Structure formats: structure tokens, C-alpha cells
Amino acid sequence: MIKQELLDIIACPKCKGPVRLNEDETGLICENCQLVYEIRDGIPIMLIDEAAPLNKEQTS
């Protein structure tokens, strides 16, 4: 699980906008870019090339 302090300071590397934890806590969502950044072993992978497109199912 990612600590709230980290979520408060982390930003999307593409648009520098806010990100939020997805419902199952496996990724960080950037609504502006419509991207999901995967969390592996508790570490967010904040690389634009590694991000996946946001699906409608992931928006909750």
C-alpha cells in the first residue's frame, strides 16, 4: 500500500497533474492524460512509456 504522504506529492510525469490510487490499489490514475501507472511491489512506475491507457472500468 502506498502512503498518503507519497500520494500527496506524486504527480503525473506527462502533464504534472494530480494522480489518484485506483480502487484495487494496483495503479495510479491520471484523469487528465487518461493513463494508469502500474504499482509493482509497492513502487509506482511513473514512466510515460510504461503507462497504460485508462479503461472505463478503471475509473472507479
Secondary structure, DSSP 8 states (H G I E B T S, - for coil): ---HHHHHH-B-TTT--B-EE-TTSSEEEETTTTEEEEEETTEE---GGG-EE--GGGG-
